[in-house]
Amino acid sequence: MVALTKRYGEKVAVDHLTCAVRPGVVTGFLGPNGAGKSTTMRLILGLDRPTSGRVTVDGRRYDRIREPLKDMGALLEARGAHGGRSAFHHLLALAQSNGVPTRRVHEVLETVGLTAVSGKKVKSFSLGMSQRLGIAVALLGDPRILMFDEPVNGLDPEGIHWVRTLMQSLAAEGRTVFVSSHLMSEMALTAGHLVVIGQGRLLADLPMEEFIRRHSRSYVRLRSPEVERLLDVLHTAGIAVARAPDGALEVAEGDAARLGELAAAHRLVLHELSPQRASLEEAFMRLTARSVEYHSHPGQPGGPAEAARDGAAWGADWKPRKGR
Amino acid sequence: MPAVQVMRSVQVMRSEWTKVRTVASTVWTLSVAAVVTVALGMLISYLSRRDFASMSAEEQLTFDPTFISFAGTSLGQLAMIVFGVLVVSNEYSTGMIRTSLAAVPQRGTFLFGKIAVAAGLSLAVGMVTSFAAFFLGQAVLGPYRAHIGDPGVLRAVFGGGLYMTLIAVFSMGVAAMLRGPLLSLGILMPFFFLISNILGNVSATKKVGRYLPDQAGNRILRVSPLLDPTPYGPWGGLGIMVLWVLAALAGGFLLLKRRDA
C-alpha cells in the first residue's frame, strides 16, 4: 500500500495509508469501528477504486491477477452469498471461476466443518456458519495470502478458538495473514505484527512485542490521607507525579520499594502503594483517541509531526490534510 | 483474443452456469415464461377460431394465424424480464457481488460471462417456447391455421425465440445499470406492460412508439402485411431492438467498470 487514499464525497475513509504486510506472521489490522479497515480491504481487492495512491498484491494490482483466489483469499464483512444457493454450489461456482478442482471444495468444507450442511441453503445458516463459509471461500484456492475482516464476529467461543488456531497455523506455513479487528485483546492473542489505524490514517506499524514494550506503560499508584505532604515529598525528591481522577497519585515507571521507603522516612501514612501496568486495550484506546484529537484540529503543528519523525514504526507518511 | 483470455472466459461461464442453475428463481421465471406464452397463445387462438366467421372481410383478409398464436408473448415476456433482472440484480441484493468480483476482478469478463450464459439459456427456452406456441396455437386454430412452410412463417417462429431472448438480455443490461431488483422491475414491468403499448397505439405517439425495443422487435412475429406498414421490415425491427440491447449492455458495463462494488 502506498499513500492509499479513498474519499466518499467529503469524507476521507482512508488517508495516505502506507504499509506492507509480510509473510510468515499474523498481521493484526487494528482500529476502532469506522477507522477505515473494511474500506482498506475493499481497496486491496479492487472492489472500490482508490481516490489516489495504489495497492498491490505481490507487486500486481489485484484486478490484473488472472486466477486471484489462488494467490489471495479474503473473508469480507457481512454475508457475501446468495441465500437460495447451497454452500456446496456457492463454493463450486467460485472454484470453477478460478480453475480450482471440485475436490478442493470438499476439502475446504471439511476444514471449516460444514460438510454435514453443505447441501443446505445458505440463508438457513447462522452468522457463525456464514462466517465459516466465508473462511472456506478464502481457503478455496490454497492461497499464499489470506485476508480476514473481523473473522471472529458471530462465532461462539469454540469457533473463536478455532479461528485463532487456524490463522496461526496458516502463518506458520509461511503464508501472509492479514486480519482486522477492533479488539486489541483479540489481536494480542493472535497477531505477531500490528498495523493500527484511526480515522483512515496509519498510527502504528510495528511488531507486537515492540507495541507491548512501548505502550504498556507501568506506573505506581499511591494513595495517602496526606496528599499535599506526599506531593511535597515527591517533588523534593525530584519524582514526577500525576493525579488520577479518583485522587490517587501515579508515578510513571516508578519503583514501589523506593517510594515506600521514601514515605516511611517522612513518616507518611500510605493507604495504597501498588505497581500497575496499563493494559494493551488502554494503550490502544490512548493511541486511537489521539487520532480523533488530530482530526478535530487539522493543520495544528506539534504532536503529529513528532510522531511522523519517529521513523518507520510510527505513521511515517503522516501529512497535514489539505484543502478541506 | 489470446488463448489465456478465452480460457478465463470459459472458466467464468462454467461458474456462471453453476450459479444460474442452482437458484430456484431461474426455474420459476423461465417455466412461467414458457407456460404463460404457450397457454395464452392457445386461448387467444381458440377465441379467434370461434369468432372468425363474425369478423369483417378486411379482418379476415389480414388475419395472421402465426401472430395470433404468439399473443401470449405480451404476458410471457414479463417473466423473461424478471429472469433477466434477477440473474444480474441477485448479485447485488445478496451481497454476492463482492465475492464474485473478488474471484473474478476482471469486471468485463465477469459481466459478459454471466450475460452470455443467461442469454444462452434464454435462447434455448425462448426457442422451445416459440415453436411450442406456434404448433399448439395452430392446432387450436384448426381450419384457419398457418403451416411452418408458408412464406415468412418459419422466420416469425424463429424470430419469436430471438425476441424472448433479446427482451431478457435487455433487462440484464438495465439491471446491471440499476443494480437493485425492485428498482429494475419497477421500471421495466410497467414500461413493457403499459407504457410501450400506450405509446405504440396512440396515434400522436405512434411514430416514436414503434421504435421502442418491444414494438420494433415484435414486428418479426407478424407474417401478414400490416394495415399500417412500419418503415422497417421484420429483420429491420429486430435490428432496432438489438441496438437497444447493445445500448443497455454498454451502459451496464460502463457503470459496473467505474463504480465501487
HADDOCK unambig.tbl for C-alpha pairs under 7 A between the chains (distance, minus, plus):
assign (segid A and resid 45 and name CA) (segid B and resid 102 and name CA) 6.13 0.50 0.50
assign (segid A and resid 47 and name CA) (segid B and resid 98 and name CA) 6.87 0.50 0.50
assign (segid A and resid 47 and name CA) (segid B and resid 101 and name CA) 6.99 0.50 0.50
assign (segid A and resid 47 and name CA) (segid B and resid 260 and name CA) 5.84 0.50 0.50
assign (segid A and resid 47 and name CA) (segid B and resid 261 and name CA) 5.23 0.50 0.50
assign (segid A and resid 48 and name CA) (segid B and resid 260 and name CA) 4.36 0.50 0.50
assign (segid A and resid 48 and name CA) (segid B and resid 261 and name CA) 6.16 0.50 0.50
assign (segid A and resid 49 and name CA) (segid B and resid 260 and name CA) 6.31 0.50 0.50
assign (segid A and resid 63 and name CA) (segid B and resid 105 and name CA) 4.78 0.50 0.50
assign (segid A and resid 63 and name CA) (segid B and resid 106 and name CA) 5.82 0.50 0.50
assign (segid A and resid 68 and name CA) (segid B and resid 103 and name CA) 6.17 0.50 0.50
assign (segid A and resid 69 and name CA) (segid B and resid 103 and name CA) 5.87 0.50 0.50
assign (segid A and resid 79 and name CA) (segid B and resid 95 and name CA) 6.28 0.50 0.50
assign (segid A and resid 80 and name CA) (segid B and resid 94 and name CA) 6.63 0.50 0.50
assign (segid A and resid 80 and name CA) (segid B and resid 95 and name CA) 4.54 0.50 0.50
assign (segid A and resid 80 and name CA) (segid B and resid 96 and name CA) 4.36 0.50 0.50
assign (segid A and resid 80 and name CA) (segid B and resid 98 and name CA) 6.44 0.50 0.50
assign (segid A and resid 80 and name CA) (segid B and resid 99 and name CA) 5.65 0.50 0.50
assign (segid A and resid 81 and name CA) (segid B and resid 94 and name CA) 6.12 0.50 0.50
assign (segid A and resid 81 and name CA) (segid B and resid 95 and name CA) 6.19 0.50 0.50
assign (segid A and resid 81 and name CA) (segid B and resid 96 and name CA) 4.54 0.50 0.50
assign (segid A and resid 82 and name CA) (segid B and resid 94 and name CA) 5.27 0.50 0.50
assign (segid A and resid 82 and name CA) (segid B and resid 96 and name CA) 5.90 0.50 0.50
assign (segid A and resid 84 and name CA) (segid B and resid 23 and name CA) 5.80 0.50 0.50
assign (segid A and resid 85 and name CA) (segid B and resid 22 and name CA) 5.94 0.50 0.50
assign (segid A and resid 85 and name CA) (segid B and resid 23 and name CA) 5.62 0.50 0.50
assign (segid A and resid 89 and name CA) (segid B and resid 22 and name CA) 6.89 0.50 0.50
assign (segid A and resid 93 and name CA) (segid B and resid 15 and name CA) 4.37 0.50 0.50
assign (segid A and resid 93 and name CA) (segid B and resid 16 and name CA) 6.81 0.50 0.50
assign (segid A and resid 93 and name CA) (segid B and resid 18 and name CA) 5.51 0.50 0.50
assign (segid A and resid 93 and name CA) (segid B and resid 19 and name CA) 6.06 0.50 0.50
assign (segid A and resid 94 and name CA) (segid B and resid 15 and name CA) 6.44 0.50 0.50
assign (segid A and resid 94 and name CA) (segid B and resid 103 and name CA) 6.56 0.50 0.50
assign (segid A and resid 96 and name CA) (segid B and resid 11 and name CA) 5.84 0.50 0.50
assign (segid A and resid 96 and name CA) (segid B and resid 14 and name CA) 6.33 0.50 0.50
assign (segid A and resid 96 and name CA) (segid B and resid 15 and name CA) 5.03 0.50 0.50
assign (segid A and resid 97 and name CA) (segid B and resid 11 and name CA) 4.83 0.50 0.50
assign (segid A and resid 97 and name CA) (segid B and resid 12 and name CA) 4.68 0.50 0.50
assign (segid A and resid 97 and name CA) (segid B and resid 15 and name CA) 5.04 0.50 0.50
assign (segid A and resid 97 and name CA) (segid B and resid 103 and name CA) 6.84 0.50 0.50
assign (segid A and resid 97 and name CA) (segid B and resid 104 and name CA) 6.99 0.50 0.50
assign (segid A and resid 98 and name CA) (segid B and resid 11 and name CA) 6.62 0.50 0.50
assign (segid A and resid 98 and name CA) (segid B and resid 103 and name CA) 6.90 0.50 0.50
assign (segid A and resid 99 and name CA) (segid B and resid 11 and name CA) 6.45 0.50 0.50
